[in-house]
């Protein structure tokens, strides 16, 4: 059975605030979860955080993630995991939509 998380659990594991995830959803970087978030959703939040830390613009992240399935997201995270910055709220504040 696949793991399911609340939005708060995803936020804690990804090192962002829940409002940051809601912002990612409203900016259409990730789709809104139905009720509970999957491990794939968590991986996408982590990858968005990493790409923002690398200064990739939001529109480019949207296009990049649109073409990736969960396995591709996991692979991208695995290849960049050492580059993931420590959790901090400044990452979310650095994001400027569109």
PENORMO-V874237 format. One line per field, one symbol per residue. ss: DSSP state (@ for helix, = for strand, . for the rest). phi: phi as a letter, one per 30 degrees, with the letter a starting at -180 (. if undefined). psi: psi as a letter, one per 30 degrees, with the letter a starting at -180 (. if undefined). Layout:
ss = ???
phi = ???
psi = ???
This chain:
ss = ...==.@@@@@@@@...@@@@@@@@@..........==@@@@@@@@@@@@@@@....@@@@@@@@@...@@@@@@@@@@@@@@......@@@@.....
phi = .ddbbdddddedddibcddddddedddidbddddbcdcdddedddddeedddddiddedddeddddccdddddddddddcedddddeaddeddddcdh
psi = kkkklleeeeeeffhllefeeeeeefghellkldekkleeeeeeeeeeeeeefggkleeeeeeeffgkleeeeeeeeefgeffkllkkffeeffkjl.
